[in-house]
Amino acid sequence: MGLEPTIFGLKVRCRNQLGYGGDKILVSGRTDAATVLHVLPDFRLETHFAKWEFVAEHHLTASDAESMSMRELLDMATPEQRADFDDMWLGYTETWGAPDLREAVAATFAGRSPHDVLCFAGASEGIFAANQVLLEPDSHAIVVTPNYQSHETLPQAICEVTGVPLDGDDGWSLDVDRVAAAIRPTTKLVTINFPHNPTGAILPLDRYWALIALCRRHGIWILHDEIFHGLGPTGTQHLPFIADEYERGLSLGVMSKSYGLPGLRIGWIACQDHGVLRRMERMKHYLSICSSGPSERLAIIALQNRDQILARNNSIIDENLPKWEAFFDRHAALFAWQRPDGSCMAYPRYLGAAGVDVWAQRLVEEAGVLLLPSTIYSSDLGPTPTDRFRLGFGRRGLDAGLAAMDAHISG
């Protein structure tokens, strides 16, 4: 069409296919030349969870650590923090995030200041804002596959996107040479995610440095989804934050996963480039405007008790991971197990004749055990595994779910 329209302030690619139906999200608006319809596909993972997450008896596919109660979190507060929470004014908060919240986030980095941090209402808002700010309709982006779906579909809504698959036979690592081969003169953004969802893989450090060096040579931004940073079996070695290591790196974080506090809906992006942060802040004016004040107070308490919370959550992983390994030892003919590097997720292969979708559907309907089949992680950018499933081991109560799986398999 040759247009670069905006819809309610948001960039979109113009498309001629206007005959979509089914579970699609249509966003419409006027440009000077035409009405534009843009289609976002059904968010498969969230739709699956909307159906099963709160009705399945055994949620064995969660990607977040064990949550805690309000009382447990407030018990970690200093008297001053508790008073701030009890006496706070329930008005609007700062769009950037409360200054002391940004200070607490910055303290988790090696060399960032509060001025390098912009807070969001969860990680998804940050993903949306980053893609909108960094990409134009004539841009090109590169994403790893499989991926959390919005890392793919949001850039696709704006520009051309190339997928670079992680290799399951190479520890789900990233081939930096394939990234290099995918780069075009218009490439503006590479999006990565380590520890990776759904595999739990962590990129080897030498490949991480090689990727940064490659993007630096070409002036490409790196959006690193680091929401599982710090989570994994005790002793897990995590990558340095991209915002500390690269002048065009954006570190995406959130309270939901490693901290096990998704109910707070507090996320952030840290970046050395304040111009990009200011542009994302203006995008946020169209989105959440600001974060929840009570959530900001609670997030500060959690961040200032980071070591204690991560040690608690990782101890649950230390307890649960051997139970999954024993399960796969019992059923070696039915599954191929690969121990993850970090996070609280793994992506084993299902070897049964029925196929993973049929098996996972029967498992939740007949045994009340919820898992994520790999079709949830299918991609428009190229082939992804069709015989795997995501499981979780960051929450308590695993024994009952494993017993239900054992009984279902034996029956």
C-alpha positions as CSV (number, residue, x, y, z in Angstrom):
1,M,0.0,0.0,0.0
2,G,3.0,2.3,0.5
3,L,1.5,3.8,3.7
4,E,3.0,4.0,7.2
5,P,-0.2,4.5,9.1
6,T,-0.8,4.8,12.8
7,I,-3.8,3.6,14.6
8,F,-4.5,5.3,17.9
9,G,-0.8,6.2,18.0
10,L,0.4,2.6,17.1
11,K,2.4,1.7,14.0
12,V,1.0,-1.1,11.8
13,R,1.8,-2.8,8.6
14,C,-1.0,-2.4,6.0
15,R,-2.3,-5.7,4.7
16,N,-4.7,-6.5,1.9
17,Q,-6.1,-9.6,3.6
18,L,-9.4,-8.4,5.1
19,G,-11.3,-11.6,5.2
20,Y,-10.1,-13.0,8.5
21,G,-12.5,-14.8,10.7
22,G,-12.5,-17.0,13.8
23,D,-10.5,-16.1,16.8
24,K,-8.7,-13.0,15.5
25,I,-8.3,-9.6,17.1
26,L,-9.2,-6.8,14.7
27,V,-7.9,-3.3,15.3
28,S,-9.3,-0.6,13.0
29,G,-8.7,3.1,12.5
30,R,-8.5,5.8,9.9
31,T,-5.5,7.0,8.1
32,D,-5.5,9.9,5.6
33,A,-5.9,7.4,2.7
34,A,-7.9,4.4,4.0
35,T,-9.3,2.5,6.8
36,V,-6.8,-0.1,8.0
37,L,-7.6,-3.4,9.5
38,H,-4.8,-5.1,11.3
39,V,-5.1,-8.7,12.6
40,L,-3.3,-10.1,15.6
41,P,-3.6,-13.9,15.8
42,D,-5.1,-15.7,18.7
43,F,-2.6,-15.9,21.5
44,R,-2.4,-19.7,21.7
45,L,-0.8,-20.0,25.1
46,E,-3.0,-17.5,26.9
47,T,-6.1,-19.0,25.2
48,H,-5.1,-22.5,26.4
49,F,-4.6,-21.2,29.9
50,A,-7.8,-19.3,29.9
51,K,-9.6,-22.7,29.3
52,W,-7.6,-24.9,31.7
53,E,-5.4,-23.1,34.1
54,F,-8.0,-22.6,36.9
55,V,-10.0,-25.8,36.3
56,A,-7.3,-28.4,35.9
57,E,-6.5,-30.1,39.2
58,H,-2.8,-30.4,38.6
59,H,-1.1,-27.4,36.9
60,L,2.3,-29.0,35.9
61,T,3.3,-26.6,33.2
62,A,3.6,-23.3,35.1
63,S,6.6,-21.1,34.1
64,D,6.5,-19.1,37.3
65,A,8.0,-19.9,40.7
66,E,5.8,-20.7,43.7
67,S,3.9,-17.5,44.7
68,M,3.6,-16.3,48.2
69,S,0.8,-14.7,50.2
70,M,0.5,-11.0,51.0
71,R,1.3,-11.8,54.6
72,E,4.5,-13.6,53.7
73,L,5.7,-10.8,51.6
74,L,4.8,-8.1,54.1
75,D,6.6,-10.0,56.8
76,M,9.8,-9.2,54.9
77,A,9.2,-5.5,55.0
78,T,11.0,-3.1,57.3
79,P,8.7,-1.0,59.6
80,E,9.1,1.9,57.3
81,Q,8.1,-0.1,54.2
82,R,5.1,-1.5,56.0
83,A,4.0,2.0,57.0
84,D,4.5,3.2,53.4
85,F,2.2,0.4,52.3
86,D,-0.4,0.9,54.9
87,D,-0.5,4.7,54.6
88,M,0.0,5.2,50.9
89,W,-2.2,7.5,48.8
90,L,-4.2,5.6,46.2
91,G,-3.8,8.0,43.4
92,Y,-2.0,7.9,40.1
93,T,1.7,7.0,40.2
94,E,4.6,8.2,38.0
95,T,4.5,6.9,34.5
96,W,8.2,5.9,34.7
97,G,7.6,4.1,38.0
98,A,8.1,5.3,41.5
99,P,11.7,6.6,42.0
100,D,12.4,4.1,44.8
101,L,11.1,1.2,42.7
102,R,13.4,2.2,39.8
103,E,16.2,2.4,42.3
104,A,15.4,-1.1,43.6
105,V,15.3,-2.5,40.0
106,A,18.5,-0.7,39.1
107,A,20.2,-2.3,42.1
108,T,19.8,-5.8,40.6
109,F,22.1,-4.7,37.7
110,A,25.9,-4.4,37.7
111,G,26.0,-0.8,36.5
112,R,22.6,0.7,35.9
113,S,21.0,3.7,37.6
114,P,17.3,4.4,38.2
115,H,17.5,6.7,35.2
116,D,18.1,3.7,33.0
117,V,14.8,2.0,34.1
118,L,11.3,2.3,32.8
119,C,8.6,0.3,34.6
120,F,5.6,-1.4,32.9
121,A,2.4,-3.2,33.9
122,G,4.0,-6.6,33.5
123,A,6.5,-7.8,30.8
124,S,3.9,-7.9,28.0
125,E,3.5,-4.2,28.0
126,G,7.2,-3.8,27.8
127,I,7.4,-6.2,24.8
128,F,4.7,-4.2,23.0
129,A,6.3,-0.8,23.7
130,A,9.8,-1.9,22.7
131,N,8.6,-3.3,19.3
132,Q,6.5,-0.2,18.6
133,V,9.4,2.2,19.3
134,L,12.3,0.4,17.7
135,L,10.6,-0.9,14.5
136,E,9.1,0.8,11.4
137,P,7.2,-0.7,8.6
138,D,10.4,-0.8,6.4
139,S,12.4,-2.4,9.2
140,H,13.4,-6.0,9.6
141,A,13.6,-8.0,12.9
142,I,15.1,-11.3,13.9
143,V,13.6,-13.6,16.6
144,V,14.6,-16.9,18.0
145,T,12.1,-19.8,17.7
146,P,10.3,-21.4,19.4
147,N,9.3,-18.3,21.4
148,Y,6.8,-16.6,23.6
149,Q,4.3,-15.7,20.9
150,S,4.2,-11.9,21.2
151,H,8.0,-11.8,20.5
152,E,7.1,-13.0,17.0
153,T,3.6,-11.6,16.3
154,L,4.1,-8.1,17.6
155,P,7.1,-7.3,15.3
156,Q,5.3,-9.1,12.5
157,A,2.5,-6.6,12.9
158,I,5.0,-3.9,12.0
159,C,7.6,-5.2,9.6
160,E,9.3,-8.2,8.0
161,V,10.6,-10.8,10.5
162,T,13.0,-13.7,10.2
163,G,13.0,-16.6,12.7
164,V,16.3,-18.3,13.7
165,P,15.5,-21.7,15.3
166,L,17.2,-23.0,18.5
167,D,18.8,-26.4,18.0
168,G,17.4,-29.1,20.3
169,D,20.4,-31.3,19.4
170,D,22.8,-28.6,20.5
171,G,21.3,-27.9,23.9
172,W,18.7,-25.5,22.4
173,S,21.6,-23.1,21.7
174,L,21.6,-20.3,19.2
175,D,23.8,-20.5,16.1
176,V,25.2,-17.0,15.8
177,D,26.2,-17.6,12.2
178,R,22.6,-18.2,11.3
179,V,21.7,-14.8,12.9
180,A,24.5,-13.2,10.9
181,A,23.1,-14.8,7.7
182,A,19.7,-13.4,8.5
183,I,20.8,-9.8,8.9
184,R,19.7,-7.3,6.2
185,P,20.5,-3.6,5.7
186,T,17.2,-2.9,7.4
187,T,17.6,-5.1,10.4
188,K,16.9,-3.1,13.5
189,L,16.2,-5.6,16.3
190,V,17.2,-9.1,17.5
191,T,15.0,-10.6,20.2
192,I,16.4,-13.4,22.4
193,N,15.2,-15.1,25.6
194,F,17.6,-16.9,28.0
195,P,16.8,-18.8,30.2
196,H,14.6,-19.8,27.3
197,N,10.8,-20.3,27.3
198,P,9.9,-23.2,26.9
199,T,13.2,-25.1,26.9
200,G,15.0,-23.6,29.9
201,A,18.2,-23.3,27.9
202,I,20.9,-20.7,28.7
203,L,23.1,-19.5,25.8
204,P,26.8,-20.3,26.3
205,L,28.7,-17.2,27.3
206,D,31.0,-17.2,24.3
207,R,28.0,-17.2,21.9
208,Y,26.4,-14.4,24.0
209,W,29.5,-12.2,23.5
210,A,29.6,-13.2,19.8
211,L,26.0,-12.1,19.3
212,I,26.6,-8.8,21.1
213,A,29.7,-8.2,18.9
214,L,27.7,-9.0,15.8
215,C,24.8,-6.7,16.6
216,R,27.3,-3.9,17.6
217,R,28.9,-4.1,14.2
218,H,25.6,-3.6,12.5
219,G,24.0,-1.2,15.0
220,I,21.2,-3.6,15.8
221,W,19.2,-3.5,19.1
222,I,19.0,-6.6,21.2
223,L,15.8,-7.1,23.3
224,H,16.7,-9.7,25.8
225,D,13.7,-11.3,27.6
226,E,15.4,-12.0,31.0
227,I,12.4,-12.6,33.1
228,F,13.7,-16.0,34.3
229,H,17.1,-14.5,35.3
230,G,18.2,-15.9,38.7
231,L,15.8,-18.9,38.6
232,G,17.0,-22.4,38.3
233,P,18.7,-25.2,40.2
234,T,21.0,-23.9,42.9
235,G,24.3,-22.9,41.3
236,T,22.9,-22.0,37.9
237,Q,25.2,-19.6,36.0
238,H,23.1,-16.9,34.4
239,L,24.1,-14.5,31.6
240,P,25.1,-10.9,32.4
241,F,22.2,-8.5,31.8
242,I,22.2,-7.2,28.3
243,A,21.6,-3.6,29.5
244,D,24.9,-3.8,31.4
245,E,26.9,-5.3,28.5
246,Y,25.6,-3.5,25.4
247,E,24.8,0.1,24.7
248,R,21.8,-1.0,22.5
249,G,20.6,-3.7,24.8
250,L,17.2,-3.7,26.4
251,S,16.8,-5.9,29.5
252,L,13.2,-7.0,30.0
253,G,12.4,-8.0,33.6
254,V,9.3,-8.7,35.7
255,M,8.2,-9.7,39.1
256,S,6.1,-12.6,37.7
257,K,8.6,-15.5,37.0
258,S,11.8,-15.7,39.1
259,Y,10.1,-13.9,42.0
260,G,6.9,-15.8,41.7
261,L,4.8,-12.6,42.1
262,P,2.7,-12.3,38.9
263,G,-0.2,-10.8,40.8
264,L,1.8,-7.6,41.2
265,R,1.9,-6.9,37.4
266,I,5.2,-5.0,37.7
267,G,7.7,-5.2,34.9
268,W,10.5,-3.1,33.5
269,I,13.0,-2.4,30.7
270,A,16.5,-1.2,31.5
271,C,18.5,0.4,28.8
272,Q,21.5,2.7,28.5
273,D,19.8,4.8,25.8
274,H,17.6,7.3,27.5
275,G,16.1,8.5,24.2
276,V,14.6,5.0,23.6
277,L,13.3,5.0,27.2
278,R,11.6,8.3,26.7
279,R,9.9,7.1,23.5
280,M,8.7,4.0,25.3
281,E,7.4,6.2,28.1
282,R,5.3,8.1,25.6
283,M,4.0,4.9,24.2
284,K,3.0,3.9,27.8
285,H,0.7,6.9,27.8
286,Y,-1.5,5.0,25.4
287,L,-1.3,1.8,27.4
288,S,-1.4,1.5,31.2
289,I,-0.4,5.1,31.9
290,C,1.1,4.1,35.3
291,S,1.5,1.1,37.6
292,S,-0.5,0.2,40.6
293,G,0.7,2.0,43.7
294,P,0.3,-0.9,46.1
295,S,2.0,-3.2,43.7
296,E,5.0,-0.8,43.5
297,R,5.3,-0.8,47.3
298,L,5.2,-4.6,47.4
299,A,7.6,-5.0,44.5
300,I,10.2,-2.9,46.3
301,I,10.0,-5.2,49.3
302,A,10.5,-8.2,47.1
303,L,13.4,-6.7,45.2
304,Q,15.2,-5.7,48.4
305,N,14.8,-9.3,49.6
306,R,15.8,-10.7,46.2
307,D,18.4,-13.1,47.5
308,Q,16.1,-14.6,50.1
309,I,13.2,-15.0,47.6
310,L,15.4,-16.5,44.9
311,A,17.0,-18.9,47.3
312,R,13.5,-20.0,48.5
313,N,12.3,-20.5,44.9
314,N,15.4,-22.3,43.7
315,S,15.2,-24.7,46.7
316,I,11.7,-25.7,45.4
317,I,13.3,-26.4,42.0
318,D,16.1,-28.4,43.7
319,E,13.4,-30.6,45.3
320,N,11.2,-31.0,42.3
321,L,13.7,-31.6,39.5
322,P,14.8,-35.0,40.7
323,K,11.2,-36.0,40.9
324,W,10.7,-35.3,37.2
325,E,13.9,-37.1,36.4
326,A,12.7,-40.2,38.3
327,F,9.4,-40.0,36.5
328,F,11.1,-40.0,33.1
329,D,13.3,-42.9,34.2
330,R,10.1,-44.9,34.9
331,H,8.7,-44.1,31.5
332,A,11.8,-44.1,29.3
333,A,10.0,-45.8,26.5
334,L,7.4,-43.0,26.3
335,F,9.5,-39.8,26.7
336,A,13.0,-38.4,25.9
337,W,14.2,-36.2,28.7
338,Q,16.7,-33.3,28.5
339,R,17.6,-31.5,31.7
340,P,17.3,-27.7,31.3
341,D,20.0,-25.2,32.1
342,G,17.9,-22.9,34.2
343,S,14.4,-21.5,34.9
344,C,11.7,-23.9,36.1
345,M,10.7,-25.3,32.8
346,A,11.8,-28.2,30.5
347,Y,10.7,-29.3,27.0
348,P,10.9,-33.1,26.8
349,R,9.9,-35.2,23.8
350,Y,6.8,-37.3,23.7
351,L,7.4,-40.6,21.9
352,G,3.9,-42.1,22.0
353,A,2.0,-43.1,18.8
354,A,-1.0,-40.8,19.5
355,G,1.0,-37.6,19.1
356,V,1.6,-35.0,21.8
357,D,-1.6,-33.0,21.2
358,V,-3.9,-35.9,21.6
359,W,-2.0,-37.2,24.6
360,A,-2.0,-33.8,26.3
361,Q,-5.7,-33.3,25.7
362,R,-6.5,-36.7,27.1
363,L,-4.2,-36.1,30.1
364,V,-6.0,-32.9,31.1
365,E,-9.5,-34.2,30.4
366,E,-9.1,-37.6,32.0
367,A,-6.5,-37.1,34.7
368,G,-6.7,-33.3,35.4
369,V,-3.0,-32.8,34.5
370,L,-2.3,-29.6,32.5
371,L,0.8,-29.5,30.2
372,L,1.5,-27.4,27.2
373,P,1.9,-29.3,23.9
374,S,4.5,-27.9,21.5
375,T,1.9,-26.8,19.0
376,I,1.3,-23.9,21.4
377,Y,4.8,-22.8,20.3
378,S,4.4,-23.2,16.6
379,S,5.7,-20.4,14.4
380,D,4.9,-18.7,11.2
381,L,8.6,-18.2,10.7
382,G,9.6,-21.8,10.1
383,P,9.3,-25.3,11.5
384,T,9.3,-25.8,15.3
385,P,9.1,-29.1,17.2
386,T,5.8,-30.9,17.1
387,D,6.5,-33.7,19.5
388,R,7.4,-31.9,22.7
389,F,5.6,-30.4,25.7
390,R,6.4,-27.9,28.3
391,L,6.4,-28.9,32.0
392,G,7.1,-26.9,35.1
393,F,8.8,-27.6,38.4
394,G,8.8,-24.3,40.2
395,R,5.7,-24.8,42.4
396,R,5.0,-26.9,45.4
397,G,2.5,-29.8,45.2
398,L,4.2,-31.7,42.4
399,D,3.8,-35.2,43.9
400,A,0.0,-35.4,43.4
401,G,0.3,-34.4,39.7
402,L,3.1,-36.9,39.0
403,A,1.0,-39.6,40.7
404,A,-2.0,-38.7,38.5
405,M,0.3,-38.9,35.4
406,D,1.7,-42.3,36.5
407,A,-1.8,-43.6,37.0
408,H,-3.0,-42.3,33.6
409,I,-0.1,-43.9,31.8
410,S,-0.5,-47.2,33.6
411,G,-4.2,-47.2,33.1
